[in-house]
Amino acid sequence: MDPAQYNPIPFDHTYILYDPTDIISVVSVQFSLLPIYIMVFYTAWFLITREIEPVAVVGGHLLNEVFNKIAKLLLKHPRPDFHKDFGSNSSYGLSYGMPSAHSQFMGYFAAYFICTIIVRVRHLRPISKIFGSIVLVIAAILVASSRVYLFYHNVPQVVVGVVLGSVVGLAHFILASVLRDVGIVDWVLSWPIVKYFHVKDSYYHCYQTFEQEYNSYITRRMSTKQKPI
């Protein structure tokens, strides 16, 4: 797309600029918003299940974000000319483009959950694990591509973002696994405030598939029906 013919407007309540007459631009803005949708998912995941896993994942995302801010302030790499003044009044390095925060977010997300699929989710067939991993990689690529298409970053900035995020995601998965193995996570779960909210770690101790959860529900339901009134 020619920047000279690019006439963006803010998307609804966000400030992602896009061209509503360009279908690729409309799709790109949705992929640019995917990290926000994912954070909403994490919140719902925790509130509904009270699993500590989404808390651990979000903790890694926060570290990933800190690394992104540090990298931007150290590299001071400018954004493409169209958005060269983006966030210039901020003290957090938002005016810089290297590495792309969206791409780094998705690199972390893809790497962490690919490791989860391969290592922890043992009931899936190899073909299902491969398919899930490919979907995660494609999602990261599409988000990174959307940032380039909307002129917020150039290709090197999103590539570095995805790579750096992937490294952080892999490192955090290993760290979370070690903390579980040595009992640190169980120690946190024993805190009174954590126990008060009934937070658990069934992903590590007693993982159940949807089929197993459903069968357990059927068994409990049938036993309840058989009890005399």
Secondary structure, DSSP 8 states (H G I E B T S, - for coil): --GGG---EE-TTS--EE-TT-HHHHHHHHHHTHHHHHHHHHHHHHHHH-BSHHHHHHHHHHHHHHHHHHHHHHH--B--GGGTTTTTT-SSSTTB-SS-HHHHHHHHHHHHHHHIIIII-TTS-HHHHHHHHHHHHHHHHHHHHHHHHTTS--HHHHHHHHHHHHHHHHHHHHHHHHHHHTTHHHHHHTSHHHHHTT-B-HHHHS---HHHHHHHHHHHHHHHHHS--
